Each structure stands twice: as structure tokens, then as C-alpha cells.
Amino acid sequence: MNSKNISREHLPILAITGRILVCCPGGIVTGGPELLHQLVHELRNLGHNAYICYYPFDSGHECPDAYADYNAPQAKFRDQQGDLIILPEVRTILAGRIRHADVAIWWLSVDNYFGRRGESRLSDIRRWVTSLFRSRLPLAHLTNRVHFAQSAYARDFLASASIKSIMLTDYLSREHLEPTKTDFKKRDLILYNPKKGVTRTRRIIESNPNLSFVPIHGMSKNQVSEIFLKSKIYIDFGNHPGKDRLPREAAMAGCCVITGIQGAAGNTEDVPIPQLYKLKDNHPDYVSKFESLAHEIFENFEEHSKHFEEYRNSIRSEPTIFKRQVIRIFGS
């Protein structure tokens, strides 16, 4: 097709002549690193010369077993003309050291950039100051870079700093997107992530000794999938630094999801669940409201579960949306 007849809306946003290096922390298995591998996988499937690049760059890191199914070969870091280097927001300090390649910042999180955990303001400030010396650049030093946003929360944060961004979201891995074991009987169990929202979650647990709470900790992917399939409720009163995976994994396994309103949970794009299940955890009555809601879900689980079908449908559409975004940004 003659290029003169191609509409600009069908042209990729970025013109890349060399490699695409996606930088990823080595030896870590969490939602962020998985997404970085997903991007390389999608880019390579579309014919792009893309690689994962583990940091620290002088350490030898192998691909974690959890990501072995992704088409994400490893390359050594090199700063050369024509390449695009994609950095997660927690390693923006590298942008100041790159002289030849183009740089894009991918905001997988907002709160992690600032070191915020939402438990202690003083601790959050200390982590932020420390991170400025070790791994982050101030926003003022990043205005001339390309920015991708994994969540509406990140997009809106960047916009508040007069930084334009391009949506580049994510999707769940197949074992969570399409659970194969569905014959588990649902029990009156409440799952939670013990690393998030510690203070708020502890208040709920201590105030409800008659309810059964199970921490998601020290489990394999299969074990996490199975416990989700056996349980009725997943709670997350953490800071939701981006569009988190665990609430989506829980919903796809048939759980009802209850969150607070911190971070990305505060909007309807990143966590599009009915407001009934979003408790204002900055108010002291959220504990009593949680108790009433939990008992109501246990007693009328099938009815409450139906309220999450729209959320589940949006999660099912994420792989297609992600591929479209990749094609729109990088071309096919």
C-alpha cells in the first residue's frame, strides 16, 4: 500500500530502527516484572527486535521459571543509537546516564516510584529521599522522555505534572485468566495480601475473630489459583500503586473483591467494581461496614458474585487491548 494513502492514525507512535531493550529487576517474581516480560513477548511475536535486560547489569541473572513461557530472550545492556530503552518507573535514574539510545519510562506504579506504602508518612518520606539518590530521578528531569502508563491512576498522576503519557496496560497470565479447575467448593474464606495495607487489614482481622482470614504468602502460582477458587472473598486495603493483579486474579476465580479507596482503587477505570465493595478506609466506620458486607456475601454469595461479571468481562478483554496498544505504539 502506498504510504501516502495510510492514515496517520494507523502509523505507529514510535519509529524505532534498532533494538528494544526492556529493563527489568533480576531475580524478582512479582506483577511488575511479569508485565515487562509480557511486553517483550508481545513485541517479538509482532516481529520486533525486543529483549529483556536484567539489572543490575553487571550481575548474571537468569529468567525466573515463572516467566519461562514468555518469548523474552535476554540481552546485555548497551546504550547505542537507534535503540529504545524502556525503564520501569523505579529505575528512572538510568535515564540520566543514557546518551545515545531513546528512552521511555513505563509507569507500572505511582506509589512505588515515591516509595510509598501508606503505613507511615515518615517512613514513606525517608524511602523517597533515599530512592532519589539510588534509583529515581525527579519528575522535572523526565519531562522530555516518552511515558507509558499502566493504569489510569498513573496517567492522571502524570497529567497533574503536565506530562503526557500513552496507555500501555497489561493482562493476566492464562492460568488466572482461564482457570481450568473449577470444581472446588467455595468456602467462607477471606483472602488477603499480608504485604499490603497491613495496618488497615490488621484492624479488620482483629475486629472479626469469628471470620476466617487466609494470607496469600509463600504460595506457588498453582496454589494461589487453588485458594482463590476455594474462597468467597478477597480483600485489598493497600495503596494500589497501579492496576494490581491480585484483585483481578481473585475476581476471575469467582471471588467477590472488597477494596479501600487508596491509589488506583479510588477510580472506576482501574478497579471497575460496584461502589458497594469499595469501603472508605480513611473513615473509622469501615471496619463495621466490612463486617456487615462480609456476612452478607457469605449468606448470599451467588447474588453478590453476579455483581462482578462486568469486572470479569473487562479483565477478559485485556489481552486484546494490550496487543492493540503495542501495535499502536510500536507498529506491527
C-alpha positions as CSV (number, residue, x, y, z in Angstrom):
1,M,0.0,0.0,0.0
2,N,1.3,3.5,-0.9
3,S,2.3,5.3,2.3
4,K,0.5,8.4,1.1
5,N,-2.8,6.5,1.5
6,I,-2.1,5.4,5.1
7,S,-3.9,7.5,7.7
8,R,-1.7,8.9,10.5
9,E,-3.9,7.0,13.0
10,H,-2.6,3.7,11.5
11,L,1.0,4.7,11.9
12,P,3.0,3.7,15.0
13,I,3.6,6.4,17.6
14,L,7.3,5.5,17.8
15,A,9.8,5.0,15.0
16,I,12.5,2.6,16.1
17,T,15.3,1.4,13.9
18,G,17.2,-0.7,16.4
19,R,16.5,-3.0,19.3
20,I,14.0,-2.5,22.1
21,L,15.5,-3.2,25.5
22,V,13.1,-3.7,28.3
23,C,14.9,-3.3,31.6
24,C,13.7,-5.5,34.5
25,P,15.0,-6.1,38.0
26,G,16.7,-9.5,38.1
27,G,15.6,-12.4,40.3
28,I,12.2,-10.9,41.3
29,V,8.9,-12.6,40.6
30,T,6.1,-10.1,41.1
31,G,3.4,-8.4,38.9
32,G,5.7,-5.7,37.5
33,P,8.5,-7.9,36.2
34,E,5.9,-10.3,34.7
35,L,4.4,-7.4,32.8
36,L,7.9,-6.4,31.5
37,H,8.3,-9.9,30.2
38,Q,4.8,-9.8,28.6
39,L,5.8,-6.7,26.6
40,V,8.9,-8.4,25.2
41,H,6.8,-11.4,24.4
42,E,4.2,-9.4,22.5
43,L,6.8,-7.3,20.7
44,R,8.7,-10.3,19.5
45,N,5.5,-12.1,18.3
46,L,4.9,-9.0,16.2
47,G,8.3,-9.2,14.7
48,H,10.2,-6.6,16.7
49,N,13.8,-7.0,17.8
50,A,13.0,-6.9,21.6
51,Y,14.8,-8.2,24.6
52,I,14.6,-8.3,28.4
53,C,17.6,-6.7,30.1
54,Y,18.1,-7.6,33.8
55,Y,19.6,-5.1,36.2
56,P,21.9,-4.7,38.0
57,F,23.6,-5.0,34.6
58,D,26.9,-6.4,35.9
59,S,25.1,-9.3,37.6
60,G,24.3,-12.6,35.9
61,H,20.6,-13.1,36.1
62,E,18.6,-16.0,34.5
63,C,15.0,-15.8,33.5
64,P,12.8,-16.9,36.5
65,D,11.0,-20.2,36.0
66,A,7.7,-18.3,36.4
67,Y,8.3,-16.4,33.2
68,A,9.8,-19.3,31.1
69,D,6.8,-19.5,28.9
70,Y,7.2,-15.9,27.6
71,N,9.2,-15.3,24.5
72,A,11.6,-13.0,26.2
73,P,15.3,-13.7,25.4
74,Q,17.9,-11.8,27.4
75,A,20.3,-9.2,26.0
76,K,23.1,-7.2,27.6
77,F,22.6,-3.5,28.3
78,R,24.1,-1.3,25.6
79,D,23.5,2.4,25.0
80,Q,23.5,2.8,21.3
81,Q,21.9,5.0,18.6
82,G,18.6,3.7,17.2
83,D,17.7,1.6,20.2
84,L,14.8,2.2,22.5
85,I,15.4,1.5,26.2
86,I,12.3,1.1,28.3
87,L,12.8,1.7,32.1
88,P,10.3,0.9,34.9
89,E,9.5,4.0,37.0
90,V,11.5,2.6,39.9
91,R,14.8,2.8,37.9
92,T,14.5,6.2,36.2
93,I,18.0,7.1,37.4
94,L,19.3,5.2,34.4
95,A,17.6,7.8,32.1
96,G,20.2,10.3,33.2
97,R,23.1,8.0,32.1
98,I,21.8,7.1,28.6
99,R,23.4,9.3,26.0
100,H,22.6,7.6,22.6
101,A,19.5,5.4,22.8
102,D,16.0,6.8,23.1
103,V,14.4,6.3,26.5
104,A,10.8,5.5,27.6
105,I,9.5,5.4,31.2
106,W,6.9,2.8,31.9
107,W,4.8,3.7,34.9
108,L,3.8,0.3,36.3
109,S,3.2,2.0,39.6
110,V,2.9,5.5,41.1
111,D,3.4,4.8,44.8
112,N,6.4,2.6,44.2
113,Y,8.1,5.5,42.4
114,F,7.8,7.5,45.6
115,G,8.5,4.5,47.9
116,R,5.0,4.9,49.4
117,R,3.5,2.0,51.3
118,G,0.7,4.0,53.0
119,E,1.5,2.8,56.5
120,S,3.7,5.6,57.9
121,R,4.1,9.1,56.4
122,L,7.5,9.5,57.9
123,S,8.7,6.1,56.6
124,D,7.4,7.0,53.1
125,I,9.3,10.3,53.1
126,R,12.5,8.5,54.2
127,R,12.1,5.9,51.4
128,W,11.5,8.6,48.8
129,V,14.6,10.7,49.8
130,T,16.7,7.5,49.8
131,S,15.4,6.5,46.4
132,L,16.3,9.8,44.9
133,F,19.9,9.0,45.5
134,R,19.8,5.4,44.5
135,S,17.3,4.8,41.7
136,R,14.9,7.6,40.9
137,L,15.1,10.9,39.0
138,P,12.8,13.8,40.0
139,L,9.8,14.3,37.6
140,A,11.3,17.6,36.4
141,H,14.2,15.6,34.9
142,L,11.9,13.3,33.0
143,T,9.6,15.7,31.1
144,N,11.4,15.2,27.7
145,R,11.0,11.4,27.8
146,V,8.3,9.2,26.4
147,H,6.0,7.9,29.1
148,F,3.7,4.8,29.2
149,A,1.0,4.4,31.8
150,Q,-0.1,1.0,33.0
151,S,-3.1,2.5,34.8
152,A,-5.5,5.4,34.8
153,Y,-4.0,6.3,38.2
154,A,-0.6,6.7,36.6
155,R,-2.0,8.6,33.6
156,D,-3.8,11.0,35.8
157,F,-0.7,11.4,38.1
158,L,1.5,12.3,35.1
159,A,-1.1,14.7,33.7
160,S,-1.2,16.5,37.0
161,A,2.5,17.1,36.5
162,S,1.9,18.3,32.9
163,I,3.4,15.1,31.4
164,K,1.6,13.4,28.6
165,S,1.6,9.6,28.6
166,I,0.5,6.7,26.4
167,M,-1.7,3.9,27.8
168,L,0.1,0.6,27.9
169,T,-1.7,-1.7,30.3
170,D,-1.3,-5.4,30.9
171,Y,-3.2,-8.7,31.2
172,L,-3.3,-11.8,33.4
173,S,-1.4,-14.9,32.7
174,R,-3.5,-17.8,31.2
175,E,-3.8,-19.8,34.4
176,H,-5.6,-16.9,36.1
177,L,-7.4,-15.6,33.0
178,E,-8.9,-19.1,32.2
179,P,-8.9,-21.2,35.4
180,T,-9.1,-24.9,34.4
181,K,-10.0,-26.3,37.8
182,T,-13.5,-25.1,38.6
183,D,-14.8,-27.9,40.7
184,F,-13.7,-26.5,44.1
185,K,-16.5,-25.9,46.6
186,K,-16.5,-22.2,47.7
187,R,-15.8,-21.8,51.4
188,D,-16.4,-18.8,53.8
189,L,-12.8,-17.7,53.5
190,I,-11.4,-14.2,53.2
191,L,-8.0,-13.9,51.4
192,Y,-5.6,-11.0,51.8
193,N,-2.1,-10.0,50.8
194,P,-0.1,-9.7,54.1
195,K,2.4,-7.2,52.5
196,K,-0.2,-4.6,51.6
197,G,-2.4,-2.4,53.8
198,V,-1.0,-4.0,56.9
199,T,-2.5,-1.6,59.4
200,R,-6.0,-1.4,58.0
201,T,-6.1,-5.2,57.3
202,R,-5.0,-6.0,60.8
203,R,-7.8,-3.8,62.3
204,I,-10.3,-5.8,60.2
205,I,-8.9,-9.2,61.3
206,E,-8.6,-8.3,65.0
207,S,-12.2,-7.0,64.9
208,N,-13.6,-10.1,63.3
209,P,-12.2,-13.2,65.2
210,N,-15.3,-15.2,64.1
211,L,-14.2,-14.9,60.4
212,S,-11.6,-17.0,58.6
213,F,-8.7,-15.0,57.0
214,V,-6.0,-16.6,54.9
215,P,-2.8,-14.7,53.9
216,I,-1.6,-15.2,50.3
217,H,2.0,-15.8,51.2
218,G,4.7,-18.4,50.3
219,M,2.5,-20.0,47.6
220,S,3.2,-21.1,44.1
221,K,1.1,-19.9,41.2
222,N,-1.0,-23.1,41.2
223,Q,-1.5,-22.8,45.0
224,V,-2.7,-19.2,44.6
225,S,-5.1,-20.2,41.9
226,E,-6.5,-23.0,44.0
227,I,-7.0,-20.9,47.1
228,F,-8.8,-18.3,45.1
229,L,-11.1,-20.9,43.6
230,K,-11.9,-22.2,47.1
231,S,-12.6,-18.8,48.7
232,K,-15.5,-16.3,48.5
233,I,-13.8,-13.0,49.3
234,Y,-10.6,-11.3,48.5
235,I,-9.8,-8.0,50.3
236,D,-7.2,-5.4,49.5
237,F,-6.9,-2.3,51.7
238,G,-3.4,-1.5,50.4
239,N,-2.3,1.6,48.5
240,H,-3.0,0.1,45.0
241,P,0.1,1.6,43.3
242,G,-1.2,0.6,39.9
243,K,-3.8,-1.7,38.3
244,D,-2.9,-4.6,40.6
245,R,-3.1,-8.2,39.6
246,L,-4.3,-10.0,42.7
247,P,-7.8,-8.4,42.7
248,R,-8.2,-9.4,39.1
249,E,-6.9,-12.9,39.7
250,A,-9.4,-13.2,42.6
251,A,-12.3,-12.0,40.5
252,M,-11.6,-14.4,37.7
253,A,-11.5,-17.3,40.2
254,G,-15.0,-16.3,41.3
255,C,-14.2,-14.3,44.4
256,C,-16.0,-11.2,45.5
257,V,-13.5,-8.3,45.8
258,I,-13.5,-5.7,48.5
259,T,-11.1,-2.8,48.5
260,G,-10.4,0.5,50.0
261,I,-10.1,3.7,48.0
262,Q,-6.4,4.2,48.1
263,G,-4.4,4.8,44.9
264,A,-5.8,3.1,41.8
265,A,-8.7,1.7,43.7
266,G,-10.0,5.2,44.0
267,N,-11.1,5.3,40.4
268,T,-13.6,3.3,38.3
269,E,-11.2,2.6,35.4
270,D,-8.5,0.6,37.1
271,V,-10.8,-1.2,39.6
272,P,-14.3,-1.2,38.0
273,I,-16.2,-2.9,40.7
274,P,-19.5,-1.6,42.2
275,Q,-19.1,1.1,44.8
276,L,-20.7,-1.2,47.4
277,Y,-17.5,-3.1,47.5
278,K,-15.2,-0.1,47.9
279,L,-15.1,0.9,51.5
280,K,-13.8,4.4,52.5
281,D,-11.0,3.1,54.6
282,N,-10.0,6.6,55.7
283,H,-13.1,6.6,57.8
284,P,-13.3,4.8,61.2
285,D,-16.5,3.0,60.3
286,Y,-15.0,1.0,57.5
287,V,-14.4,-1.9,59.9
288,S,-18.0,-2.3,60.9
289,K,-19.1,-1.8,57.3
290,F,-16.8,-4.6,56.3
291,E,-18.2,-7.0,58.8
292,S,-21.7,-6.4,57.6
293,L,-20.7,-6.8,54.0
294,A,-18.7,-9.9,54.5
295,H,-21.6,-11.7,56.3
296,E,-23.9,-10.6,53.6
297,I,-21.6,-12.0,50.9
298,F,-21.3,-15.3,52.7
299,E,-25.0,-15.7,53.1
300,N,-25.9,-14.6,49.5
301,F,-22.7,-15.4,47.6
302,E,-24.3,-16.2,44.2
303,E,-26.1,-12.9,44.1
304,H,-23.0,-10.9,45.1
305,S,-20.8,-12.8,42.7
306,K,-23.0,-11.7,39.8
307,H,-22.1,-8.1,40.6
308,F,-18.6,-8.8,39.4
309,E,-19.4,-10.1,35.9
310,E,-18.7,-6.7,34.3
311,Y,-15.3,-6.6,36.0
312,R,-14.6,-10.1,34.8
313,N,-15.5,-9.2,31.2
314,S,-13.2,-6.2,31.3
315,I,-10.4,-8.5,32.5
316,R,-11.1,-11.0,29.7
317,S,-10.7,-8.2,27.2
318,E,-7.2,-7.1,28.5
319,P,-5.0,-9.3,26.3
320,T,-6.7,-7.9,23.1
321,I,-6.5,-4.4,24.4
322,F,-2.8,-4.8,25.3
323,K,-1.9,-6.2,21.8
324,R,-3.7,-3.2,20.2
325,Q,-1.8,-0.8,22.4
326,V,1.5,-2.4,21.5
327,I,0.7,-2.3,17.8
328,R,-0.4,1.4,18.1
329,I,2.8,2.4,19.8
330,F,5.4,0.2,18.1
331,G,3.7,-1.0,14.9
332,S,3.2,-4.5,13.6
